[in-house]
C-alpha cells in the first residue's frame, strides 16, 4: 500500500509538473516579424488588440488580436475601403504614420496621421475587426502620432507638435501637446497645451519627442514617449504627474529603454528600440510593446521596423523596461497559459507556409496606395489572376501588384506564374520591393518574339530599369516557377520550367540596395506578385497559382 501511495504521489507530481509546463512558454521576438512598425496595443477583457503603421500601402492599419501576447491573428484592417482614403500620388513612405488604438464604453477608437494631406484623424468601430468609420479629421491637432486618453466623460488627444511659438531652438526640437476631445462629436475642445518641451532635458537638445501615450496607475499619470528619432538613437522616456494635464516631471534615470549603448559588434543585434506602449499581461504584470529592427550588418535591414515585447518592472512607482543584461532578447519566458489562434498565419520565429488564392486574399496582403477590385480575380484553377496595367511600381499610381512582407533576413518567396507576353513591354513576375525607386524584378517577358526570364533593377528614372540578367525559356505559354532567396546582405534569383529543377539566374545581388538605410524612409521590403505593360494599353493577364514563403533566420536555430 505504501508503495502504491508513492507511485500515485509520483503520478500526481508529474501531472502537476506537466500542467506547470503547459502554463509557461516562450515569447519570441519580434512578436510580429517584418514591416510592422509603430505598434499600439490595448487590452479589452482577456483580449489584446494591436495596430501598426502601413504608410502608403492599402489596406491600411492592420488589426491583430491575441489572448497571450504571443499568438497574433490579423482580424481586419482599419482603412479597408477606398472611400475612407487612398494614397495615390504619394511616395510609399508617406501616407499613414503611427496609429494608436483605444477602447472606451463599447467603442474602439484609432487615431492616426495622414501625412502631407489633412493630417490627424480619428475613426471608430464597435467591433475591432471592422468595419471602421470614415475618418473624422482633427484640424486643430497639428503634428503627428496622436493617441487618446479617457478619464470619465472626457477624452484627451496627446501628440507630437511644434515647439513653443513654433520657434525651434535646434533641429529636431519638438513638443508634446494635449488637447481635449469630445468623445461623442469627435471635435476638439479648447486650446492645446504644451506638456513636454523638447524632451527630458531641454539643455541637452533632445530630438524628435514622439509617439506619446498617457496612462494612469495609482495616483500617478504617466506620459511616455519615444526620443532620439526612429533609428539607431531611438529610446523611450517617461514623465509623471498627479494631474492629466501636468506638470510632468521626467524620470531621473531616463531613458527607460535604449539599445544605443550596447556594443555594435554584438551577435544578432536588435537596434533602434522605442515607440512603446504599456499593457497588462494575462499574469497581471506590465509589458511593453515597441518597435525595433534586426540589421544584418551595421544599420542595414530589409525587414523594416518590427514589433517586439519586453517585460516592465515598477521601480519607485516608475515603469522601467526589463530587457535583461544585454538588451532586448529574442525570447522571454511567459508564466501564463499559451492560447493558440486557429487559422492564423505564424508571425514570429522561423516559419513557412503557402498562400493559395481560391476564395479570398489574406488580410495581410498589400496593394500599392489603393485597391482596384476589378483588376484581379481568384479561382481554384488559376489562383490569383492580375490584369496587367500600364502603371509600373516605379510610379506613384496603383499598378497590378499584390505583396507580402519580407519577414526574415534569410528565406525565400516563390510562385508559379502562367503568363504569355504579347510584346517586350509586357512583363509579369515576382518583385522584391522596398519602394518605387528601390526594387528587383524577376519576370517573364519576350525578346525578339522569344520567351525570356529577366532580372531587372530599378533606376532613378521611373521609365527605365536596368537589365541585370536574362535567360531563354522553352515555352512561350508555359508555366514558370520564380524564386527569390534572401541571404542577409544578398539576394539570389532562380527559375524553373518543370517545377523541380531550378536554374540560377543571378546570385549575390546587393540586398543593401533594398535596405531602409539606402532607400531612406520608414518601410520594409515586400515580395510582390506584379505585372505591367509599361505605359502601353493591354488586355493581357498573368496568373499566380500560389505564393510560398519560408524564413530561416539563424538566431532562431537551436
N, C-alpha and C positions, 0 to 999 in steps of 0.2 A: 504493500500500500504506500509505503514511504517513497519507494522508487517511482511508482505511478504518479504520486503527487509531484515529485521533482520533474518528471517528464512533462506533466501538464503545465507546471510553472514555467518550464523552458519554452514550451509552445506559446504560452501567453506572452512571455518576454519577446519572443521572435515576432509575434503578431504586432505587439506594441512597437517594436523597432521598425517593422515594415510600414506601419501607419505613420510613424515619425518621418521615415524616409520619404513617404508619399507627400508629406506636408512641407517638404523643402525641395527647392530646385534652383537652377542657375538662371539669373537674369543676364542674358548675353547682350553685350554692347557691340554695335549700336542696336537698339531695340527696333528701329526702322532703318534698314541699310539703304544706302544710295541717297539720291536727291530728295530728302525730306527735311528741309531747313525750318528754322524759326518755329519750333513746336510750342503749342499751347495746350494745356490739359486741365480737365476738371473731373471731379468725382460726383456722381449723382447716385445716391444709394450705394449699391455694390458695383455699379458700372463706371468705367472710365471712358472719357471721350477726348480725342486728341485731333488737332488740326495742324496743317503745315502750309507754308508759302508755296505757290506754284508759278509766280511771276506771269509770263505771257502764255503759259500752257493752258489748254482747255480740256476737260472741265477744271475749274479752279477750286482750290482749298479742299483736299480730301478730308473725310471724317472717318476716324478709326474708333473702334470700340474694343474694350478689353475688360476682363474681370480680375486680372492678376498682374498687370503692368508688363507682362512678357508677351503673351499671345494676342496679337492685334489683328482685327479684321476690318477691312475697309467696308463701311456700310453705305457710303454715298459721297457726294461732293456738294459743297455749298453753292458754288457757281456752276450750275448744271444745264442752264438754258441760255442760248444766245440772247434771249430777250432781257436777261438780267444785265449782261455786259459782254463785250468782246474786246479783243486786244489787237485788232487789225491795224497795221501801220506801226506797231510798237516793236522795238528790239525784244528778243526773247528774255533778256534780263531785266525788263521793266515790268509793267503790269501790277500784279498783286504782291504787296510787301507785308509780311508779318501779321497774320491774323491772330486774334485772341478769342477764345470761346468762354462763355459764362452761362450760368443757369440761374433762373430766379422765378419762383411762383409758377412753375409749369411751362415756362418759355425758355428756349435756348436762344442765346444771342451770339453772333460772331461780329466782331469789329475788325476792320482791315483798312489798308491804304491802297487806292488805285492811283499809283504814282503817275505824274505828268498830266493828269486829267482832272477829275473832280475831287481827288483827294480822299479823305476819310469817310467811311460809311459804316452802317450797321444793317445786318439782316437778322431775321428771326425765324424760328420754326418751333412747332410743338413736338416734332419728332426729329432727333438729330440726324436720322437717315434722310431727312427731307420729306417733301420739298421745302426749300428755304424761300423766303420772301424776296421780292425785288429790293435792291438796295435803297436805303434812305441815307442821303449824303449829309454830312455834318460840316457845312462851310466854315463854322466858327472854330472848328478843331483843325488848326493849321500846323501840320507837322506829319509825323509818321508813327507807326507802331501803337495805335490806340488799344487800350484794354478797358474793361469795365469792372467797377466795384459797386456792389449793392449793400446798402445799410437801411433797414426799414423800408420806407416807401421812396427812398432817394437812391439815385444812381449817380456814379461819377465816371467820367472818362479820364484816364491817365495816359499821357502821350509824350513823345519826344517833340520838342518845338524849338522856336528861335530863342536866342539868349535875350537878356533884358534889353528893352528898347530896340531889339533887332540889331544890336551893335556887338558883333563878336569881338572878343579880346584876342583871339587867336584862331587859327584854322581848326575846325572840329569843336569849337565852343558851342554847346547846345544847352538846353534846359529840359526839365520835366515839368509839365503843367498838368493841372487838374481843373476840370470844369464840370458842373452839374449837368445831368441829363434827365429829362422827364422820361421814365421808362415806358409810359403809355403812348405819348406822342412822338417819342424819339427825337425831340427837339432839345437843344441845349438851353440852359437856364443861367442867366447872369454872365459874369466875366470869368475868363480863365485866370488861374493863379499859379505863379511860378513857385514850386515847392522844392526843386533842386536846381541850383545854378551851376552849370559846368560839370559837376560830379562830386566825388567825395571831398576833394580838396582843391579849390579853385586856384590856389597859389602854385599848384603843380601842373596846371594847364591840362586837366583831364579832357579826353576827347570822346565824342560820339556816345554820350549817355543815351541809351535807347532800350526798347523792349521792356518798358516798365510794367510792374504789376503791384497791386495793393492788396494786402490781406490783413485780417485781424486774428490775433491769438492772445487769449487772456485779456490783459488791459492794454496791450500794445497794438498799434497799427504799423505794419512793416511795408515799406516801399522798397522794392528791389529792382535792379535794372542791370543791363549789360554796360560795360565801359571799355573803351580802347579800340573800338571798331571790330567788325566781324572777320578778323583774320588772326594772325599769329599773336597779336597783343590783346585779343578778346578776353574779358574777365566778367565776373558777376560780383556786384556790390550790393550792400543793404544799408538801409536807414530805418529809424523807427521814431514814432511819435505817440503821444497819448490822444491825439485827435486825427481824424481822417485827412484834414487839410494842413496838418503840420502844426508847429515847425518840426522838421525831420532832422534827426541827429545821425551822422554816419557811424557805423561800427568802427571802433578804433583799430580793428585787425583786418579791415578790408584789404584785398578782395576775399570773398568767401569761396570763390572758385577761380583758379587760374592754372594754366598749363605752361605759361610762357617762361617760367623759371627753370623748367626741367632740362636735363642735358639734351642737346639737339641730336646727338648720335645714339640715342637710346633705341632699342629694338622695337619695331612695330609701334611707332609713336601715335598718340592721339593728341591733336593740337587744336588751337582756336576755339576753346570751350567757352561758352557763355550763352546768353539769351535764354535764361532758365525760367521755369515756373515750378513752384512747390505744389505737392499734392500728398494727401494722406493715403498710405498704403493699406492693404487689407489687414495688416498687422498693427494698425494704429500709429505706425511710425511715419515720419516725414521723408519723402523722396523728392529729388529734383529731376525734372525732365529738361533737357537742354540740347543745344546743337554743338557739334564738334566735327572735326574732319580726320581722315586717315590718309596722310600722304604716303606715296611710295618712295619719294625722296624729297628732301628739302621741304618746300611748300607746294609741291606738285601733287595734285589729286584730281581724278576724273569723276569720282563718285559724288561730288558735291558735298554740301554740308548735311550731316546725317543726324538722326535723333538718338540721344544717349540718356542713360539714367545713372544716378548715384544716390546713395543714402545721405540723409541730412541728420546732423545731431544739433541739439539745442544747448548752447553754452552761455550761461548767464542771461538767458532769455534772448539769445541771438541765434538765428539759423545759420549753421556753418556746414558746407558740403564736407562729406567724409569719404573722399575717393580712395584713400589708402596712402601708404608711404611714397609710392612712386607715381602719384597722379591717378587719373581715371583708368580703371581696369576694364579688361574685356569681359569680366564676369564678376557678379556678386551673388552670394548665397541669399536666397529668399526663404524665410521660415514661415511660409503660409502655403495653403493649397494652390497647386497649379490648376488652371482651368483652360482646357483646350478650346479652340474656336473651330467648330466643324465647317469645312468648306473654305477656310481662309488660306490664302497663299502664305507660305513662310516668309518671314521678314528679317530674321536675324541668324547669325552664324552662316555656315555653308549649306546650300540647298540647291535643288534642281527641280524643274517642272516643265511641262509643255502646255502652252495655251492653244486651245483649239477654238475655232470660230464658227460653231454650228448654229448657235441661237442668239448669243449676246456677247458683247465685249466686256471684259473685266473692267471694273470701275477705276482701276489704276492706270489703264492705258490713256495716252495723252495725244491730243491734236495740237497743231500749231495755231494759237490765237482764237480760234472758234471751231465749232463743229458744223460740217455740212452733211447732214444725214442722208441727202440724196446721192452722195458721192461714193458710198460704199454699201456692200450687201454681204450677208452671211449665209452660208449653206453648208450642209454636211459634205456635199460632193466637192466643192471648191474651196471651202474655208472662207477667208476674207478676200473679197474682190474689190479692188480700188479702181475707179475710173481715173485714168491719167488726167492731170490738169496742166495747163500751160505754166502755172505758177511753179517756182522752184523753192527749195528750202533755203536758198541763199537770199531770198527776198523777204518782204515784210507782210506777205499775204497769208492765204490759207491753202497750202499745197496738199496734194494727196499723200498724206503722211499720218501714220499711227504708230506711236512709240512706247517703249517700255524702258524704265530706268535701268541704267547700269548700276548694279548693287554691290559689285565686287571688283577689287583690283585685278584679280585673276579669275578668269571664267570665259564663258562663250555664249554667243547668241547665234541661232541657226534657224533657217526657214527653208521651206520648199516652195519654189516660185514657178508658176506657169505663166509664161509671157512670151509673146512674139512681137518684136519691134517692127513697125512698118517703115521706119526711117531712122537715120542716125541720131536725130534729135530726141527720139523716144528711148527712155531707159526705165528700168524698174529693178528694185533690189533692196538691199539692206544697208542702212546708213548708220555710222557711228557719229552721233550729232551732239556737239556742245552748244553751238549757236549758229546763226546764219552765216557767220564768217569763219567758222571752225568746224569742219566735218570731213569724214572719209566716206566714200560711197562705193560699195561693192555692187555692181549692177550688170544686168544683161542688156545688150543692145545689138545693133548691126553696124558693120563697117564694110563698105563696098558691097552691100547686099548680103554679106555673110554674117551669121550669128557670132557674137563675141561676148566674153565676160570682161569687164573693165574695173579697174580701181581708180577712182577719181578723188582729187583733193581740192577742197575749196581754196579760193584765192581772194584777194582784196576786191576783185572785180566780180560782182554778183552774176554777171553774164557769162563768165568763163570759169572753167575748172581745169585743174592740171591733171593730165593722164600720168599715173604712176606705174601702171602695169596693165597688160591685156593678154588674153589667150583666146584661141578659136574654140568654138563649140561645135559639136557634131550636128545637132538638130536645131533648126530654127524654131520649131514649135514645141520642142520637148521640155520636160521639167528639168529644173536645175536646183540643186541644193546649194545654199550660200551659208558660209560660216565665218564669223568674226571671233577671233580669240584675243582676249585682253591678257597681257602678261606684265602687269605693273607699268613700266615705262615704255612698253612697245605693244603694238597690235600686229596680228597676222591675219591674212585673208585667204580663204580657201573656197573651192567649189567642187561639186560632184555632179556627174550626169547619170550615175547609176544608184545614188543614194548610199553607196558603200565605200567606194574608193574616192578619197578627196585629193585634189591637186592643190598644191600650194601656189597661190598666185603671187603673193609677196609677203615676206615676214620682216620683223624688226622695223616696222613703221613707227615713227616717233609718236608716242602717246602724249607726250608733253604738249604737243600742238593742240590737243583737246582738253588740256587742263584749265582750271579756273585761273591759275597763275598766269598763263599765256593769254587766254581769251578775255580775262577780266570778268567783271560781273559777279553774279551770285548763284549761278545754277550749276547743275551737274549734267553728265552725259546721258543720252538715251540711245537705245538701239531702235531704229525706226524702219518700218515697212513703208516703202516710198516708191512713187512713180511719177514721172513728169514728161511732158512733151516740149519743155524748154521754150516757152513763148509761142508755140505753134498750136493751132486748134487740132483736136484729135477726138476720135471716138473709141480709142483703144482702152483695154483694161488689163490689169495684172492681178493674178490670184495668189494668195499666200495660204497654203494648206494648214500650217501650224507655225508656232514660234516656240522653239526650245531655248530654255535658259538654264545655265549652270554656273555656280560660283564655287571656288575652292581657294579661298584666301588662307595663307599659311598660319596666321595666328589662331585659327580655329582647329588646326590639325593636331591631334594628340598622339 
